[in-house]
């Protein structure tokens, strides 16, 4: 796998993780809600006009373009496991940005994911 492919994978994974974080920030801004027939339009409008939500959706769109470029260059069985790096980035960033818990179990899971991706890329 060449440098361009690695950069595209990193871009796609980073944008996907950024999308998750922006969506979380947007929902924190809107607050907890439940959909019902009475509030579908008001909550839908709040979500559709919240800047973090819009930024997260934009990141998803660009990440799909990057991922299509990845799949045109790399075997899907090698590329797709790289998406799991997003779990690592998201867990660490949500701990840092939102104060979410990063327990020993989560850290252990991150280490297992890293080992698995390492093994897959070695083949």
Helices and strands as residue ranges (DSSP letters): H 3-30, H 40-49, H 51-71, H 76-79, G 80-84, H 85-98, H 104-122
